[in-house]
Amino acid sequence: MKNAIRTILSLTLIVAFLLLCITVLTAGYAGIWVHTYNVFTQKTKVADVEISELQSDDAGDYMNVKFTEYSYGSGLETLLYSTNPKIKLNEFKVYGDSLYIGGPIIKFKDELILLNFKTMYKISKIYGRYSDNNEEISRTDDAQRYSSYDLNDGYADWRGLVDNYRADGLVGDFYRLFIDTTQLSEPGQFSSNKSLNYELYISNTGFIWELIK
């Protein structure tokens, strides 16, 4: 009788231990999956964009654009000081019937993204284009002059980093150990017969527009 009780107790402990291991493994895998999903789908709002209805004057069709940028600084600044973004407001008259905003991004290797290395970005350009090629080619001088604006000093200070990433030899190899790709991300939106409000986000793959309803 004692042996039977001892056997049952042993089996119970073994089953309990196996159930505990399964629970821990399941929780671990679920946690890894949730973390992976979060880091690869995470997005951060970097600007609010208000686009007026499409208007026209002697120079052509244009939009009035109110651009509110949210700058979070470097990761070290955020850690030491504050997570509150710096807000900068600009207003532009942009000739064209579609609006593009964006700039260069640097996407890290997937292994580093899992360690929370976020895609680096810079909002460098806001510009308008006409969807009709003939209208685009035959722009007036004013429509050409007021169709494109540099933001945050444009692309200049990123050229060196991109050149290093593409370089042959040890310098390029070193950069490519950490960086998956460098590219321009400049998504656009058509204007409309009414004013529209958007939020601009940065994700691991680039800039994303979202319409505010």
Secondary structure, DSSP 4 states (H G I P E B T S, - for coil): -HHHHHHHHHHHHHHHHHHHHHHHHHHHHHHHHHHHHHHHH-EEEEEEEEEPPPEEETTEEEEEEEEEEEE---HHHHHHT-SPPEEEEEEEEEESSEEEEEEEEEEEPHHHHHTT-PPEE---EEEEE-SSHHHHHT--HHHHHTSEEESTTTTHHHHHHHHHHH-SHHHHHHHHHHEEEEEEE--EEE--SS-EEEEEEEETTEEEEEE--
